[in-house]
Structure formats: structure tokens, C-alpha cells
Amino acid sequence: MTNINNFGIIGGDKRQLYCARSAIDDGYGVYICGFEKCDTLLGMQLSDLEDTLRNSDALILPLPVTKDGITLNTPLSNDIISIDKLFELTDHKPVFCGMANKLPLKRDNIFDYGTREEFAVANAVPTSEGAIETAMLEYDGTINSSKCLVTGYGRIGRVLSDMLAGLGADVTVSARNLKDLEFIKARGFHAVNTGDLHGKFDIIFNTVPHIIFNARILARTAQNALVIDLASMPGGVDFKAAERLNIKAVHALSLPGKVAPKTSGIIIKNAVYNIIREENL
């Protein structure tokens, strides 16, 4: 990574700050911008936008990079940064961000760290820990001995089901793929096809990003359960139906940044490093 000596990190939440701190610890120069509201800067100094752009060889932007397609995602800043203005000043230097598909422009110098497989796998751990923390806060009983359902046996489903079992839960996992169902049984969990959900549970964790828990499935599985939806919008739970049935349902989004910003920031940094090596930047 000999062509990049200084990173500019603009906007985002505490994940970006820990990403910056970790890059500094690796020996890189880092300029940070857009964190005026943050309670700690981890020993770093703020730069203004112009200095950050001028002195950096590459930019690391938030996940998501934008929420409205017009301005940069800067929840910890007092300033509004226009996407168009930002990219007018980048001089075609490499730009790393999450959810680049939300940007109103396409450029060869934009790289999406959020689509990386190693990024998604690494984030399954803080997501799963955050899901369990949510359950501990919202559920009146203990995880130990509770009947838990995890829908979906992807990255998060695999890590989460193992963690729940480690806490002594009685774990059922759903999948549609026959191979996954066999792996679920091999891990010692109860297996059920996602298209045929049944049984009564104490806590349900959904990881499937489309509606699984409609009114009928909620009535069949969740009458006395806490439902935690981990899937990105629109999620996998009909929340209006849950409210109508008096079922407590929580849409727990962006858990890595909320429960483990330090780990999540390092995961972002590592994904950026991998892109730099692969692209020979």
C-alpha cells in the first residue's frame, strides 16, 4: 500500500473514529472531519473538510455513505456535506464507503467495503452479540433454558445460533436449503424449514431480509414471544400485525455500530486494506 500514506475519514458514527484510530496505530496519517458532536475523539484532532481532502491520499466514508442520496451521512457533525460537492473535490483519489449503491453517481474510484464477504462474516459476531444484548434487555426471562428460534442460516444465523446454545438456550434454526438443514442438525439444533415454521418460542431472531413473519406465522409461533428482527429494511416481520396481535417486536438495525464500534471500525479498516491490496492502489 505504498501509494497511500494518509487517509481522510469524513462523517459517520463512532465506527469511523475507531477505524481512524486503528489506521493511526498502523502508522498512517489520518485526517478526520465531521465529528464535532462526538464525546471523544480518541486522542485525534478534527480537520476541516478542505484540509482533509487536500492532505489525504484516499477517503473512507460512512456506512451507509448517504441516507438521502444528497448529503453525506454525518450524524455526529454540525455541518451538512453535499455529496456532489464532496466528489467535486476528491481529485479522483480512491474513495471507500458502505452501500455505494445509494450514491447518485458512479465512478471507477469508488469502492464499497460493505459488499465484501470478509466484512459481512466479521460483522456477524458483533451483530449476534448485539442481538443477544437486545434479548437480555427486552425479555423478562433468561436466555438459558429459553426456547429460541433463529430464522435463516446465513452468516449471522450460524454465529448467533452457536452463541445462544453456549448460553444454554434450546435452539431451533430454520432454513430452506436442504444442505443447511442437515448442517443445522449436525450442530445439534432443532431444524425446521423456513416455509413451514411452527412451534411456540420464547425469543425469535429473524435474519431473513424479506417478510417471513406475517400475521399467520406470528400467531403460530410468537403468541408469547419476543421477536427481534435483525434483517435490513424492510425486514422480515410484519410489525403492524405484531402490534395487532400484542406481540412485542423489535427491529434491531445497525447493531455492530451501536454495540461494538471499536471492533466494527477495525473491520471497516481491514476491508479497506484488502481492497487496496487487491486493486494495487
NORDAFEN-V833083 format. One record per pair of residues at least 4 apart in sequence whose C-alpha atoms are under 8 Angstrom apart, sorted by the first residue. I is the first residue (numbers start at 1). GAP is how many residues later the second one is. Records with the same first field share a line. If there is no record, write none. Layout:
I: GAP, GAP
//
This chain:
1: 275, 276, 279, 280
2: 279
3: 54, 278
4: 53, 54, 277
5: 23, 24, 51, 52
6: 22, 23, 24, 25, 49, 50, 51, 52
7: 21, 22, 23, 24, 49, 50, 51, 52, 53
8: 22, 23, 24, 25, 44, 45, 47, 48, 49, 50, 51, 52
9: 7, 11, 21, 22, 23, 24, 43, 50, 51, 52
10: 6, 22, 23, 24, 39, 49, 50, 51, 52, 64
11: 5, 22, 23, 24, 50, 51, 61, 62, 63, 64, 65, 66
12: 4, 22, 49, 50, 51, 53, 61, 62, 63, 64
13: 4, 22, 49, 61, 62, 63, 244
14: 4, 24, 243, 247, 248, 251
15: 4, 242, 246, 247, 248, 249, 250, 251, 253
16: 4, 45, 46, 249
17: 4, 15, 24, 25, 248
18: 4, 24, 243, 244, 245, 247, 248
19: 4, 243, 245, 246, 247, 248, 249, 250
20: 4, 10, 12, 245, 249
21: 4, 21, 23
22: 4, 243, 244, 247
23: 4, 5, 6, 7, 246
24: 4, 5, 6
30: 26
31: 14, 15, 16, 21, 24, 25
32: 12, 13, 14, 15, 20
33: 13, 14, 15, 16, 19
34: 12, 14, 40, 42, 43, 44, 45
35: 6, 11, 39, 41, 42, 43
36: 10, 40, 41, 42
37: 39, 40, 41
38: 38
41: 4
47: 4, 5
48: 4
49: 4
50: 4
51: 4
52: 4
53: 6, 36, 37
57: 36, 37
58: 35, 36, 37, 38
59: 34, 35, 36, 37
60: 35, 36, 37
61: 4, 34, 35, 36, 37
62: 4, 11, 35, 36
63: 10, 34, 35, 36, 51
64: 9, 33, 34, 35, 36
65: 7, 8, 32, 33, 34, 35, 37, 38
66: 4, 5, 6, 7, 36, 37
67: 4, 5, 6, 35
68: 34
69: 14, 33, 34, 35
70: 12, 13, 14, 33, 34
71: 9, 10, 11, 12
72: 8, 9, 10, 11
74: 5, 6, 7
81: 4, 5
82: 4
83: 4, 20
84: 4
85: 4
86: 4
87: 4
92: 17
93: 16
94: 15, 16, 17, 187
95: 14, 15, 16
96: 14, 15, 16, 17, 176
97: 13, 14, 15, 16, 17
98: 14, 15, 16, 17
99: 4, 13, 15, 16
100: 10, 11, 12
106: 4
111: 164
112: 4
113: 6, 155, 158, 159, 162
114: 5, 6
115: 4, 5
116: 4, 155
117: 4
118: 4, 153
119: 4, 148, 149, 152
120: 4, 35
121: 4, 34, 35
122: 4, 145
123: 4, 133, 141, 144
124: 4, 31, 32, 35, 36
125: 4, 31, 34, 35
126: 4, 129, 130, 133, 134, 137, 138
127: 4, 29, 127, 128, 129
128: 4, 28, 31, 32, 35
129: 4, 31, 130
130: 4, 125, 126, 129
131: 4, 74, 97, 99, 121, 124
132: 4, 32
133: 4
134: 4, 94, 118
135: 4, 8, 68, 91, 93
136: 4, 5, 6, 7
138: 88
139: 64, 87
141: 5
142: 4
143: 21, 24, 25, 26
144: 23, 24, 25, 26
145: 23, 24, 25
146: 22, 23, 24, 55, 56, 57
147: 22, 23, 24, 25, 53, 54, 55, 56
148: 16, 21, 22, 23, 24, 53, 54, 55, 56, 57
149: 22, 23, 24, 25, 52, 54, 55, 56
150: 7, 10, 11, 21, 22, 23, 24, 54, 55, 56, 57
151: 6, 22, 23, 24, 43, 53, 54, 55, 56, 57
152: 5, 21, 22, 23, 42, 54, 55, 56
153: 4, 5, 20, 21, 22, 27, 31
154: 4, 53
155: 4
156: 4, 51
157: 4, 16, 50
158: 4
159: 4
160: 4
161: 4, 10, 12
162: 4
163: 4
164: 4, 5, 7
165: 4, 5, 6
170: 19
171: 18, 19
172: 17, 18, 19, 20
173: 11, 16, 17, 18, 19
174: 7, 17, 18, 19, 20, 23
175: 5, 6, 16, 17, 18, 19
176: 4, 5, 17, 18, 19
177: 4
178: 4
179: 4
180: 4
181: 4, 10, 11, 12
182: 4, 9
183: 4
184: 4, 5, 6, 7
185: 4, 5, 6
192: 4, 5
193: 4
197: 20, 23, 24
198: 19, 22, 23
199: 21, 22
200: 20, 21, 22, 23, 24, 25
201: 20, 21, 23, 24
202: 20, 22, 23, 24
203: 22, 23, 24, 25
204: 18, 21, 22, 23, 24
205: 22, 23, 24, 25
206: 21, 22, 23, 24, 25, 30, 31
207: 22, 23, 24, 29
208: 4, 22, 23, 27, 28
209: 22, 23, 24, 25, 26, 27
210: 21, 24, 25, 26, 27
211: 23, 24, 25, 26, 27
212: 5, 24, 25
213: 4, 5, 23, 24, 25
214: 4, 23, 24, 27
215: 4, 23, 26, 27, 30
216: 4
217: 4, 5
218: 4, 5, 23, 24
219: 4, 26
221: 4
222: 4, 5, 25
223: 22, 23, 24
224: 23
225: 22, 23
226: 21, 22, 23, 24
227: 20, 21, 22, 23
228: 21, 22, 23, 24
229: 6, 7, 8, 20, 21, 22, 23, 24
230: 5, 21, 22, 23
231: 4, 5, 20, 21, 22
232: 21
235: 16
237: 5
238: 4
239: 4, 10
240: 4
241: 4
242: 4, 5, 6, 7
243: 4, 5, 6
254: 4
255: 4, 5
256: 4, 5, 8
257: 4, 7
260: 4
261: 4
262: 4
263: 4
264: 4
265: 4
266: 4
267: 4
268: 4
269: 4
270: 4
271: 4
272: 4
273: 4
274: 4
275: 4
276: 4, 5
277: 4
//
